[in-house]
Amino acid sequence: MIKSSAVLSSLSLLVAFQAPHSGDVGSFDALKEEQMFIEYTATSGEAALKVAAESEHQLRRVSVRGPGGESMLELYAEDRRGVALQGLVLETYESSLSQLLRTFPEGEYGLRAKGVSGGSAFGSALLSHELPAVPIILRPRAGAAAVDPCLTVTWAADSGAAAYRVGLEQGDSDNIVVELPPERTSFTVPEGVLRSNELTQLEVGTVGANGNITLVEFTFTTR
């Protein structure tokens, strides 16, 4: 699974290194951009859950509650040095899809936050277990050799897709990750993105309307 720089294999926090300001005082009602979705790699059978949210205020504590009100995740920020949370991007460790679905049931999850200066914020995100169809990559072929670094990746159209994600990685770096609209079924890699004579990992994902992603990945070698 190719990772963008904003998400690590376990969890990441968006952190604001600044002193609390007067705007945090008192109550505030809503978090923003709440998301909760499954990222399933069909090639390996592994899945991870991702949770994201943002706030206009500096936060000290964020909790995620399950559909039954049970505590699922708790995050705290040490603000003795003026460090506070501005938002969060969480990713669970990868597990089998069946285990993840058992651990995180479908339904509405509640997000609760406490501000540095005492205010509270609330949000929610709906988790669905419905996954998009497995994408079919037409070009290049898995294990192909002497592939043009400026190749055009193509895949079969999926009428149920809300978007597609394409990622290419060489070594330990994500060379490029792009999200494309559902009418696109190809992506041409710009010159200079991929190096010659290197093993390259390709990842193509179908994004559903509910935010869930189904991925296929394999390697090839550039010429």
Long-range contacts (C-beta under 8 A, 24 or more apart in sequence): 1-39, 1-41, 1-44, 1-46, 1-48, 1-94, 1-203, 1-215, 1-217, 2-167, 2-168, 2-169, 2-174, 2-177, 2-201, 2-203, 2-217, 3-174, 4-174, 4-177, 5-174, 6-89, 7-50, 7-89, 7-91, 8-91, 9-91, 9-93, 9-94, 10-91, 10-92, 10-93, 11-89, 11-90, 11-91, 11-92, 12-88, 12-89, 12-90, 12-91, 13-75, 13-77, 13-85, 13-88, 13-89, 14-54, 14-85, 14-86, 14-87, 14-88, 14-89, 15-77, 15-83, 15-84, 15-85, 15-86, 16-58, 16-83, 16-84, 16-85, 16-86, 17-82, 17-83, 18-58, 18-82, 18-84, 19-82, 20-58, 20-79, 20-82, 20-84, 20-116, 20-117, 21-58, 22-117, 23-56, 23-57, 24-57, 24-58, 24-115, 24-116, 24-117, 24-118, 24-119, 25-117, 25-118, 25-119, 26-117, 26-118, 26-119, 27-119, 27-120, 28-56, 28-57, 28-115, 28-119, 28-120, 28-121, 29-121, 29-122, 30-121, 30-122, 30-123, 31-55, 31-111, 31-113, 31-121, 31-122, 31-123, 32-56, 32-123, 33-87, 34-111, 34-123, 34-124, 34-125, 35-125, 35-211, 36-109, 36-125, 36-126, 36-127, 36-211, 37-127, 37-210, 37-211, 37-212, 37-213, 38-97, 38-100, 38-127, 38-129, 38-131, 38-212, 38-213, 39-91, 39-205, 39-212, 39-213, 39-215, 40-97, 40-131, 40-212, 40-213, 40-214, 40-215, 41-94, 41-215, 41-216, 41-217, 42-134, 42-214, 42-215, 42-216, 43-215, 43-216, 43-217, 43-218, 44-217, 45-96, 45-97, 46-94, 46-95, 46-96, 46-97, 47-94, 47-95, 47-96, 47-97, 47-100, 48-91, 48-92, 48-93, 48-94, 48-95, 48-100, 49-90, 49-91, 49-92, 49-100, 49-104, 49-127, 50-89, 50-90, 50-91, 50-92, 51-88, 51-89, 51-90, 51-109, 51-111, 51-125, 52-87, 52-88, 52-89, 52-90, 53-87, 53-88, 53-111, 53-123, 53-125, 54-86, 54-87, 55-85, 55-86, 55-87, 55-113, 55-121, 57-115, 57-116, 57-119, 57-121, 58-84, 58-85, 58-86, 58-115, 58-116, 58-117, 59-84, 59-85, 59-86, 59-87, 59-113, 59-114, 59-115, 59-116, 59-121, 60-84, 60-85, 60-114, 60-115, 60-116, 61-113, 61-114, 62-88, 62-111, 62-112, 62-113, 62-114, 63-111, 63-112, 63-113, 64-90, 64-109, 64-110, 64-111, 65-109, 65-110, 65-111, 65-112, 66-104, 66-105, 66-107, 66-109, 67-105, 67-106, 67-107, 67-108, 67-109, 69-110, 72-104, 72-109, 79-116, 84-116, 85-113, 101-129, 126-210, 128-210, 128-211, 128-212, 130-208, 130-210, 130-212, 131-208, 131-212, 131-214, 132-158, 132-160, 132-161, 132-206, 132-207, 132-208, 132-212, 132-213, 132-214, 133-158, 133-160, 133-206, 133-214, 134-206, 134-214, 134-216, 135-164, 135-204, 135-205, 135-206, 135-214, 135-215, 135-216, 136-216, 137-202, 137-204, 137-216, 137-218, 140-202, 140-220, 141-220, 142-218, 142-219, 142-220, 143-218, 143-219, 143-220, 144-220, 144-221, 145-220, 145-221, 145-223, 146-221, 146-222, 146-223, 147-200, 147-220, 147-221, 147-222, 147-223, 148-222, 148-223, 149-189, 149-191, 149-193, 149-194, 149-195, 149-196, 149-222, 149-223, 150-188, 150-189, 150-190, 150-191, 150-194, 151-188, 151-189, 152-186, 152-187, 152-188, 152-189, 153-186, 153-187, 153-188, 153-189, 153-202, 153-204, 154-185, 154-186, 155-185, 155-186, 155-204, 156-185, 157-185, 158-182, 158-206, 160-206, 160-208, 160-209, 161-206, 161-207, 161-208, 162-207, 162-208, 162-209, 163-207, 164-204, 164-205, 164-206, 164-207, 165-203, 165-204, 165-205, 165-207, 165-213, 165-215, 166-202, 166-203, 166-204, 166-205, 167-201, 167-202, 167-203, 167-204, 167-205, 168-193, 168-194, 168-200, 168-201, 168-202, 168-203, 169-200, 169-201, 169-203, 170-194, 170-195, 170-198, 170-199, 170-200, 170-201, 171-198, 175-200, 179-207, 194-222, 195-222, 196-222, 196-223, 197-221, 197-222, 197-223, 198-222
